[in-house]
Amino acid sequence: MNLIEKYSPTYFLSSLGAGGLSVSFFMYLMFLVPHPNTPMATFDFILLAILKADWLSFISLFSLIFIVVFSFFHFKLLIWNTKQFNLYKKTKAYQELINSNSQITLMTIPLTYTMSINVCFILGAVFIPNLWSIVEYLFPFALLGFIINGFFALKIFFEFFSKILINGKFESSKNNNFSSMISIFALSMIAVGFAAPAAMSHNILVNSIAIFFAIFFSCLAILFMLIKLIIGFKNILEHGISLETAPSIWIIIPILTLLGITFVRLSFGLEHNYSTPLNKSSLFIFTSGVLSIQIVFGILGYLVMNKMGYFKKYIESNEKSPISFSLICPGVAFFVFGMFFINFGLAYNSIVSKYSIAYFICMFPFIYIQIKTILYFFKLNKKFFS
């Protein structure tokens, strides 16, 4: 299936969503499988959990299966999108795109490729024995990958905004949504990528480089997020939000998840390598604040889309809009940060005991959102690619 001129860079969101779902199943392994000697669950600890033949063995096997399934969809859709985009670049429609406000949708490309690095890292960790023994040699390559994606993201980002600042052709009536915040999403994804070696590397040079770039991309994301939220709400209040771009209300959810995880990772990185004691209670306050804002935007976005009939038109019917794949990322992000809130906000502060009934009850709302997100993904995948 070649879309040629009908293609849009927002189709990359399909691959991004699949990669995010793969990462979401790693959260079960990350927080439920004991891994006392490493900062994340690896093959060796997962294998021990499976061999015990108890409830955790079932969860571990279940998670591994879905990590593989959604990783397959991620790379399959990534290859398809890359081929389609290369054909699309030769068309008149692409020239029109780069000369319009929609040029910012190109940010979905470095955003998705950064997710690919995360997916590869998780696949290596859970399926390659003793990988952690050589992980310090892998971190520089991860940094290189994030730097390359960061370069292309900044190139698209600055070309777009410099053009607007020079020409002043930002059409407010056509930007009554938060779709342009896909650029903030991409910058946040790169920031959280850098924050991984910042938290886990014991090499002070690698650690410091990672911390600097994580802070750099986070600051850039936060600065422009504030600007875009103000402009976006102003335009929405003046013109109302358009139906097709209504899911953009939820884009703040994955952005907050990525920036939130970046902060948590940097906190642990500073504790490990810079002798900066981590205040446990600050994690509870911080994760509670992030989750609160996510809940507010989650409810608001659902009410708006439900009242406008978005789900009936773009999910249940045969009407197609590649932007509908943007529904997957908020569901994934809410689940992932929910797991961080439960484990670093609640269990880490002994508010609930790990593996207790209360602990698993707290997980139910987030698991429900994860299941709904998976169902939406397969509905959209069938609609667009069957």
Legacy VTK file of the C-alpha trace (Angstrom):
# vtk DataFile Version 3.0
C-alpha trace
ASCII
DATASET POLYDATA
POINTS 386 float
0.000 0.000 0.000
1.646 3.223 -1.200
-0.114 6.434 -0.167
2.262 8.778 -2.076
0.662 12.271 -1.837
-1.988 11.090 0.616
0.719 10.219 3.141
1.266 12.330 6.253
4.170 12.280 8.760
1.555 11.761 11.477
1.400 8.124 10.329
4.646 7.695 12.291
2.433 7.899 15.390
1.296 4.336 14.621
4.850 3.040 15.074
5.369 5.295 18.083
2.248 3.932 19.773
3.316 0.323 19.215
6.747 1.055 20.676
5.137 2.721 23.668
2.934 -0.315 24.308
6.026 -2.526 24.228
7.647 -0.294 26.858
4.466 -0.363 28.954
4.716 -4.143 29.388
8.325 -3.766 30.499
6.976 -1.768 33.464
5.605 -5.007 34.992
9.076 -6.536 34.850
10.745 -3.332 36.003
8.678 -2.959 39.159
7.497 -6.481 40.013
10.598 -8.599 39.306
13.255 -8.156 42.061
16.572 -6.892 40.649
18.764 -5.947 43.623
22.033 -5.574 41.711
20.856 -3.556 38.714
18.676 -0.438 38.293
16.355 -2.268 35.890
15.050 -5.807 35.384
17.360 -7.844 33.143
17.366 -11.320 31.603
19.110 -12.948 34.574
16.577 -11.734 37.143
13.600 -12.336 34.835
14.744 -15.918 34.246
14.934 -16.508 38.011
11.398 -15.159 38.385
10.096 -17.444 35.611
11.771 -20.552 37.071
9.988 -20.046 40.405
6.713 -21.113 38.739
4.449 -18.784 40.734
2.173 -15.830 39.940
5.180 -13.660 39.080
6.315 -16.272 36.539
2.996 -15.879 34.722
3.245 -12.076 34.722
6.848 -12.238 33.508
6.046 -14.573 30.599
2.919 -12.593 29.750
4.938 -9.351 29.690
7.720 -10.816 27.572
5.230 -12.050 24.968
3.627 -8.637 24.595
6.987 -6.860 24.569
7.870 -8.973 21.525
4.447 -8.541 19.885
4.405 -4.751 20.110
8.107 -4.474 19.261
7.289 -6.368 16.062
4.478 -3.908 15.250
6.766 -0.987 16.106
9.526 -1.978 13.687
7.116 -3.181 11.011
5.292 0.164 11.046
8.581 2.066 11.317
9.881 0.444 8.121
6.568 1.063 6.329
6.489 4.710 7.413
10.100 5.286 6.387
9.428 3.890 2.904
6.228 5.924 2.559
7.935 9.114 3.724
10.772 8.704 1.207
8.163 8.428 -1.581
6.197 11.345 -0.118
9.274 13.625 -0.154
9.261 13.512 -3.958
5.718 14.891 -4.224
4.245 18.361 -4.487
2.309 17.685 -1.277
5.581 17.504 0.663
6.691 20.901 -0.673
3.359 22.338 0.424
3.827 20.753 3.849
7.250 22.291 4.504
5.923 25.702 3.479
3.000 25.560 5.903
2.408 25.406 9.637
2.076 21.619 9.243
5.846 21.406 8.770
6.087 20.799 12.523
4.549 17.325 12.009
7.999 16.258 10.739
8.965 16.133 14.420
7.146 12.790 14.595
10.138 11.247 12.792
12.912 11.904 15.372
10.279 11.269 18.044
9.597 7.758 16.705
13.239 6.903 16.050
14.102 7.895 19.619
11.424 5.467 20.793
13.157 2.805 18.657
16.356 3.223 20.694
14.363 2.684 23.900
12.668 -0.416 22.466
16.032 -1.884 21.389
17.482 -1.224 24.837
14.581 -3.024 26.505
14.760 -5.972 24.103
18.470 -6.320 24.802
17.998 -6.089 28.563
15.271 -8.739 28.800
16.518 -11.227 26.197
20.340 -11.080 26.217
22.049 -12.881 29.140
24.668 -10.936 31.131
24.126 -7.816 29.038
24.459 -5.643 32.116
28.092 -6.723 32.529
28.986 -4.711 29.400
26.344 -1.990 29.679
28.916 0.749 30.350
30.325 0.069 26.871
26.840 0.408 25.368
25.925 3.736 26.976
28.216 5.806 24.671
26.485 4.286 21.632
23.099 5.116 23.172
24.280 8.700 23.721
25.373 8.876 20.077
21.940 7.681 18.941
20.151 10.268 21.078
22.529 13.013 19.888
21.765 12.175 16.236
18.010 12.198 16.848
18.384 15.357 18.909
20.247 17.063 16.061
17.506 16.305 13.516
14.778 17.290 15.985
16.454 20.651 16.651
17.018 21.174 12.916
13.294 20.760 12.173
12.316 22.700 15.282
14.493 25.781 14.622
13.782 25.844 10.871
10.050 25.930 11.619
10.152 28.592 14.337
12.713 30.821 12.631
10.471 30.834 9.546
7.471 31.888 11.637
9.451 34.594 13.436
10.648 36.011 10.102
7.396 35.771 8.123
4.872 35.947 10.955
2.510 33.637 9.048
1.093 31.698 11.977
-2.606 31.265 11.230
-4.334 31.276 14.614
-7.716 30.256 13.176
-6.136 27.064 11.770
-4.155 26.300 14.928
-7.017 26.016 17.399
-5.494 22.857 18.908
-2.306 21.565 20.528
-1.055 19.531 17.548
2.069 21.655 17.189
3.084 20.423 20.659
4.291 17.279 18.884
7.592 19.177 18.803
7.568 19.380 22.626
6.740 15.673 22.734
9.808 14.910 20.602
12.123 17.084 22.710
10.817 15.424 25.883
11.372 11.950 24.411
14.987 12.827 23.637
15.423 14.266 27.148
14.183 11.080 28.830
16.442 9.054 26.546
19.495 10.957 27.765
18.260 10.617 31.345
18.634 6.809 31.199
22.459 6.722 31.081
22.396 9.771 33.373
20.717 7.617 36.012
22.438 4.291 35.388
26.002 4.935 34.202
28.807 4.901 36.773
31.237 6.549 34.358
31.346 10.192 35.464
31.997 11.482 31.910
29.114 9.540 30.336
26.930 10.441 33.307
27.712 14.161 33.049
27.196 14.353 29.286
23.860 12.569 29.645
22.739 14.840 32.494
23.633 17.982 30.533
21.706 16.969 27.413
18.761 15.691 29.464
18.553 19.104 31.152
19.075 20.936 27.847
16.207 19.196 26.037
13.984 19.302 29.140
14.443 23.066 29.528
13.725 23.613 25.842
10.609 21.433 26.103
9.313 23.179 29.238
9.927 26.671 27.822
8.059 26.057 24.590
5.386 23.961 26.319
4.385 26.993 28.389
4.349 29.202 25.294
2.333 26.725 23.239
-0.176 26.052 26.023
-0.917 29.770 26.294
-1.204 30.255 22.516
-3.150 27.015 22.079
-5.749 27.813 24.742
-6.104 31.357 23.385
-6.840 30.084 19.876
-9.187 27.352 21.155
-11.130 29.824 23.297
-11.494 32.141 20.290
-12.307 29.576 17.576
-13.167 26.329 19.389
-11.195 23.129 18.826
-11.445 21.324 15.492
-12.848 17.783 15.603
-9.990 16.018 13.816
-7.332 17.534 16.097
-9.323 17.138 19.335
-6.972 14.348 20.625
-4.228 16.976 20.855
-5.722 17.961 24.245
-4.211 14.726 25.552
-0.688 15.405 24.234
0.226 17.032 27.544
-0.090 13.582 29.191
2.868 11.892 27.409
4.909 15.097 27.638
4.451 15.200 31.419
5.260 11.483 31.684
8.530 11.915 29.813
9.571 15.040 31.707
8.486 13.428 34.983
10.577 10.297 34.364
13.487 12.526 33.317
13.333 14.296 36.691
13.167 10.984 38.585
16.100 9.548 36.634
18.203 12.679 37.130
17.466 12.561 40.869
18.816 9.002 41.090
21.771 9.873 38.862
22.774 12.774 41.122
22.429 10.529 44.162
24.615 7.772 42.687
27.414 9.864 41.199
27.343 13.287 42.856
26.711 12.358 46.513
23.403 14.231 46.490
21.017 12.449 48.887
17.559 11.875 47.425
14.637 13.079 49.522
12.059 10.277 49.231
9.140 12.529 50.148
9.958 14.824 47.203
9.227 11.930 44.846
5.769 11.496 46.364
5.013 15.238 46.026
6.410 15.456 42.511
4.769 12.311 41.095
1.465 13.306 42.722
1.629 16.721 41.043
2.393 15.304 37.602
-0.308 12.638 37.894
-2.859 15.247 39.037
-2.328 17.384 35.933
-2.531 14.276 33.744
-5.862 13.297 35.303
-7.260 16.810 34.732
-6.269 16.846 31.050
-7.391 13.225 30.666
-10.908 13.981 31.902
-11.110 17.249 29.974
-9.969 15.649 26.734
-12.347 12.715 27.075
-15.362 14.966 27.714
-14.526 17.188 24.743
-13.961 14.296 22.323
-16.989 12.372 23.570
-19.324 15.366 23.229
-17.967 16.142 19.769
-18.439 12.518 18.683
-14.749 11.979 17.934
-14.647 8.325 19.020
-17.685 7.410 16.923
-16.324 9.119 13.828
-12.618 8.266 13.918
-12.493 5.040 15.953
-15.761 3.155 15.476
-16.619 4.196 11.892
-14.643 3.769 8.659
-13.573 7.435 8.675
-9.769 7.654 8.643
-7.454 10.226 10.205
-3.823 9.333 10.981
-3.997 11.785 13.879
-6.220 9.228 15.646
-3.043 7.211 16.374
-2.166 9.997 18.809
-4.744 8.439 21.170
-2.321 5.578 21.895
0.486 7.676 23.394
-1.558 9.278 26.217
-2.911 5.875 27.295
0.585 4.397 27.348
2.007 7.445 29.122
-0.683 7.468 31.809
-0.067 3.791 32.574
3.722 4.184 32.645
3.704 7.197 34.926
1.065 5.508 37.067
3.572 2.723 37.699
6.205 5.314 38.625
3.734 6.997 40.991
2.811 3.728 42.708
6.386 2.519 43.074
8.433 5.695 43.593
5.692 7.860 45.059
3.808 5.384 47.258
5.807 2.173 47.825
9.167 3.976 48.026
7.754 6.097 50.870
6.084 3.078 52.556
2.630 4.580 52.000
1.615 1.202 50.583
3.600 -2.015 50.902
4.947 -3.526 47.713
3.012 -6.653 46.595
0.235 -5.896 49.119
-3.465 -5.928 48.224
-3.517 -2.107 48.343
-0.531 -2.019 45.991
-2.341 -4.052 43.327
-5.626 -2.188 43.856
-3.753 1.033 43.039
-2.617 -0.565 39.772
-6.140 -1.457 38.557
-7.113 1.981 37.117
-3.847 2.191 35.181
-4.145 -1.387 33.891
-7.685 -0.579 32.715
-6.333 2.380 30.700
-3.599 0.142 29.275
-6.169 -2.440 28.118
-8.370 0.247 26.504
-5.302 1.638 24.747
-4.382 -1.797 23.378
-7.922 -2.265 22.033
-7.783 1.136 20.337
-4.409 0.295 18.803
-5.669 -2.915 17.211
-8.847 -1.204 15.973
-6.809 1.531 14.300
-4.223 -0.919 12.974
-6.979 -2.989 11.369
-8.652 0.102 9.916
-5.496 1.505 8.344
-3.329 -1.502 7.526
-5.504 -4.601 7.132
LINES 1 387
386 0 1 2 3 4 5 6 7 8 9 10 11 12 13 14 15 16 17 18 19 20 21 22 23 24 25 26 27 28 29 30 31 32 33 34 35 36 37 38 39 40 41 42 43 44 45 46 47 48 49 50 51 52 53 54 55 56 57 58 59 60 61 62 63 64 65 66 67 68 69 70 71 72 73 74 75 76 77 78 79 80 81 82 83 84 85 86 87 88 89 90 91 92 93 94 95 96 97 98 99 100 101 102 103 104 105 106 107 108 109 110 111 112 113 114 115 116 117 118 119 120 121 122 123 124 125 126 127 128 129 130 131 132 133 134 135 136 137 138 139 140 141 142 143 144 145 146 147 148 149 150 151 152 153 154 155 156 157 158 159 160 161 162 163 164 165 166 167 168 169 170 171 172 173 174 175 176 177 178 179 180 181 182 183 184 185 186 187 188 189 190 191 192 193 194 195 196 197 198 199 200 201 202 203 204 205 206 207 208 209 210 211 212 213 214 215 216 217 218 219 220 221 222 223 224 225 226 227 228 229 230 231 232 233 234 235 236 237 238 239 240 241 242 243 244 245 246 247 248 249 250 251 252 253 254 255 256 257 258 259 260 261 262 263 264 265 266 267 268 269 270 271 272 273 274 275 276 277 278 279 280 281 282 283 284 285 286 287 288 289 290 291 292 293 294 295 296 297 298 299 300 301 302 303 304 305 306 307 308 309 310 311 312 313 314 315 316 317 318 319 320 321 322 323 324 325 326 327 328 329 330 331 332 333 334 335 336 337 338 339 340 341 342 343 344 345 346 347 348 349 350 351 352 353 354 355 356 357 358 359 360 361 362 363 364 365 366 367 368 369 370 371 372 373 374 375 376 377 378 379 380 381 382 383 384 385
